[in-house]
Amino acid sequence: MIIAYGYATHAGAVRQVNEDNLCLLPDIGLFAVADGMGGHRGGRTASRITVENLAAHIRGGNSLIRAIEEIHHEILQAATSDPALSGMGSTVVAMKIINGRYDIAWVGDSRAYVWNGVTLKQLTRDHSYVQYLLDEGQITAADALNHPQKNIILQALGAQDMADVLPDTISGVFPENEMILLCSDGLTTEVGDDGIAAILSRETSPQNAADRLVEAAISNGGSDNITVILVAGKGYVGAASDTLDDTEPYDIPETITVVDDTERTEIDEPEIPSDRGAQGYADDSENTIKEENFAFHRPAPPQPSGLKQDQRAGTVPGGSTVKTICYAVFTMAVLTAIAIGLVHLP
């Protein structure tokens, strides 16, 4: 069923450390992208636990949903045993292909798309605050692109304020003439759906397309780590150039774990030219820990957009704040009513 795949990953143009990890197990049809957060060590550890334990769970017979639910607790346990890892977490989007069908499960804002050679369709829905606002009709798609709270995710593996995670899933017949894309938000933040589609329309080889997508994200700013996996069906027009027997491994950063049949592959990060000239990579202290831009929230209900998130990892804006605001609004309403004569005091 799977005839070819391509993959690429990079730290980006700003961050010096790649906290993403990916899983490639074509023999059992398992592919996954995990986007870690929680500082250099924490982010790498959380995403590594995610992909390695995912492979173990699936080989052990667990479903994707069960595996992801277990991994959440395994990351929490790892953080408890090592205080230096406190606050770490990871998103995940994982695909299992078997008997001509696919199952995709995810937590967070890493995504899956399907490309049919003409149209790009998003298969997943982000577990994010902005997606919630979109679903509620409170903002438009155009508003979402530059929304100040676009980095808030509602679920993450290892989030300390969540007893359990609730993975979403989608299943279907694997599209033999199409290609499925798994990616971290480092791609979608820098390259919109139209840009992704334009690259896929030019590059029919899954590996070439993966390379070009990562390069485009870096060229557009590369503000985050970028990871891409493309999996093509046997009838896909460009699949013959990247058959499973012929696909050459992509050089990946040492922080990235590729799980295959034999061993973990860890090699030095390849150099990708930067348009930043002598400036090169920015001082990573400016973007040290990802949870500075994320707040973990329980899935339902998200806080109203008028409340600012507490940006410390694992915390949620407190109920006392909501009560204080509601009390203040009620008090002002009463005082206003008194002032205009709608309410008379005895």
N, C-alpha and C positions, 0 to 999 in steps of 0.2 A: 504494500500500500504506500509506504513512504519511499519515495525514490531518491529524494535529495533534501539536504538542509544546508543552511549557511548560518554563521553566527559571528558576532563582533562585539567587542566591549572596550571601553576606554574610560579613564578617570575624568575626561573632559578638559576644558581649557582653564579652569579655575582651581579645582581641587587637586591636590597632589596624591591623594589616596583614593583608590577605587573600592567602595564599600558594596558594590554589586557582586552577586555570584550567579552562576548559571548551571543548569543541569542538562546534560545531553546523554540520553540512554536510548539510542535508536533501536537496540535489540528488543526492548520491551515497550517502545513507543512513548517514552517519557521525556518531556522537555519542560524546563521551568526557568523563570527569571525571578531573582529575589533582590530587593533593594533595601540594604541595611541602613540603619540610623542609630545614633547613640554614641558618636565620637568615633575616631579612627579605629580603635580596637573593638569597641562595642558593635559598631555597624558591620565590620567585617565578620566578626564572630557570629552575630545573629543571622546574617545572610548565609554564612557557611553552614551553620547548624541546619538552616532551612533546607538547602539543597541536598546536603549529605543525608540528613534524616528522612527527607522525602524519598530519596532513592531506596533507603533501607526499608521504609514502611511499604512502599509499592512492591518491592521484591518480596516482602513478607506477606503480601496478599491484602493489604489494606486498601480501601478506596481513597481517592484523592481527598474527599471531605474528611474522612476519619484521620488520614495522615496529617492534614493541615491542622485539625483540631488538636492532635497530639503534639505536634511541633510547637504550638503556642505554649503549652505547658512545659515542654522541654527547654525552650528558651527562658521562660520564667525561672525554671529550676537552675539553669546555668548562671543566670544573673544573681540568684540568691546565694549561690555557692562562692561567688567572686564579686565582692563589692565594687571592684573596678568596672564591672560590666553592668552595673545598675542603670536602668533606663534604656537599655538597648532594645531594638525591635527590628522588624523587617516586614516589608510587603512580600507578596508572592503572587505570581500567576503561573499556573501549571497546566499542562495538557498531557493526557494519556490517550493514546491511539491503540485500538484493538478491534479486530474483526471488522475493519472498514468504518468504524465509528470513532468519534472523539468525545472526550469529556474534558471540559476546562473548568477549573476552580480557581478562585482568587480571593485575596484579602488585601485591601489597600487600593492604591492607584496605579499599579502596574497593569498593563492592558494586553488584550488580545484583539487582533483584527483578522479579517479574511479579505484577500485580494483575488479577484477573478479575472484580472488582466485589463479591466476597464474601471471597475468601481471598488473603492475601499470601504469596508463596513466594519464598524466597531462592534465586537461581540460582547465585551464586558462593560459594566457600568462602574465607574469609580466609587469607592467608599470614601467620599470626600464631602466636605461641607459645601463646596461650590456645586457639586452634583445634586446635593439635597436642595439647594436653592433653585437650581434649574428644574428639578422635578416638581417643586412646589409652585413654579411659575413666578418666583420672586425676582429672578434676573433672566436676561436673555443669553443666548450662546455668545454673543459679542461681548456682553458684560463679563462673562466667565473667563475670557482670555486673559484679562489683566486685573482680575478681582484681587483685592488686597489680602484676602484670606484663602487664596487658591491652594496654598500648601497645607491646609488643615485636612488631615485624614481622620475618618471616623473609626477605623479599625486598623490594627497592626498586630502581627504575631509578636508576642512578648510584651505587649502593653500592660503595665503593671496595674492599671485600674480596671482591667477587664478580666473577669473570672474565666470567660470563654470567648472564643471568636465565632462568628457566624459566616463561614465561607459562602459565597454565591457560586452557582454552577450553571453551565450551559452545555448541552449535548447535541450531537447531530451526526449525520453521515459525513465522513471525511471527504472534502471536495477534491476528487481526483484531478480535476483540471485547474485547480486553484492553489493558493498558497496561504498559510496561516502565519501571522506575525505575532510574536510575543515580545514585549519590550518594557523597560523601566520608563519612568516619567522623564528621565533625562533626554529621551528622544522626543516625546510628545510636547514637552515644554518648549523646545527649540524649533521643532519641525512640525507644523500643523498637518492635519489630515491631507490637505491638498498637496503639500510638499512631499509627504510620504508617497502619495499616489503618483506624483510626477516622477519620482525616482524609480518606483517599481515599474512604471510603464516603460522606462528607458533600459532598465537592467533586468533582463529575464533570468540570469543566473542567480540563484538564492545567495551564494556567497558574495558575488559582486554587489548585489543589492544591499546585503547587510553591511558591507564595507562602506558603500556610498551613504547609507543612512547615518552611520556614526560620523563620518566625515562632515556631513551636512549639519549635524547637531553641533559639532565642534566649531564649524565656520560661523554658525549663527549665535555663538556665544559660549556654548559648552559649559553652562553654569553648574551642571550637576553631572554625576556619573551616567554613562550611557551604555545600555546593553540591549542587544537585538538578537532574536532567533527567528529564522524563516524556515518553515517546513513545507515542502512542495509535494503534491500528489503525483502519481505516476504519469498523469496526462498533462501536467503543467508544461507549457511551451519551453521553459528554460531549464527544466529539471535534468535533461540529459547531460548538461555541462557540469553538474555537481552531483553525480550519483554517489550513493553511500560508499561505494568502493573507492571512488576517486577523490572525494572531498579532502582537500588538504587542511590540516588543523590551522586555525587562525592563531597567530601569536597573541597571547593574552597576558595581562598583568599578573604578577605573582600573587596578588590578593584574590584572584579569581579561581574558583574551583570548577573544573570541568570534570564531571563524573562520567567515566566511560566503563567499558567492560573490564579494563585491566588495572587502571591506576588513576590517581589524581594527577592532573597535569599542572605543573607550576613552573612557569618560565618567566624570564625578565620581560618587562613591559616594552613594547616596540615604540620607537620614536615616531610621532606623527607631527609633521611640520605645523607650527603655530603662527598665526598672523599677528601675534602680539610682539614680535620682534625681540629686542633685547630684554623687554619686560618679562617675557616668558610666563611661567606660572605665577599667579598671585600668591602672596603670603597666605598659607592655609589657615593661619590664625584668624583671618577675617571670615572664614567659613568652616570653623573647626568642627562643630557638632551639628548634625542635621536637625536634632530636636529643637534647636533655636528657631527653626522655621516650621515646626510641626507641633501640634498638640493632639494627644490621643483622646478621643471622645468615645463614650459609649454609643452604640449604633442608633439608639432611639430614646428620646428625640434629641436632635442636635440643638445647641443653644442658638437663640436668635442672633441675627447678624449684628445687632446693636451692642452685643456684649463682646468685649475683647477676650481672646483666648489667653489663658495662662500658658506661657511658652516653655515652661519647664516640662521635660518629658514625663509622661505618666500622670498628668494632672488634668483636671477638668474645671472650668469656671464653677465656683461653689454655689450651692443653693442659697446660701446666705446673701450673696450678691443679688440674686434674682429677687429674693424676698425684700431686700432693702429698696431696690428699684421700684418694685410693685407698690410698696408702702408709700414711697415718696410720690409716686404718680397719684395714688388715691388721696393723699393729704392735699396735694395741689388742687385736685379736682374739687374737693370739699371746700377749700378756701375760696376758690374761684366762684363756686356756687353761692357762697355766703356773700361775697363781694357784690354780685349782681342781683342779689335778692331772691334767688331761687330757694335758698334754705334760710329759715329764721331760727335763731337761737332762742331758747326760752328765757 
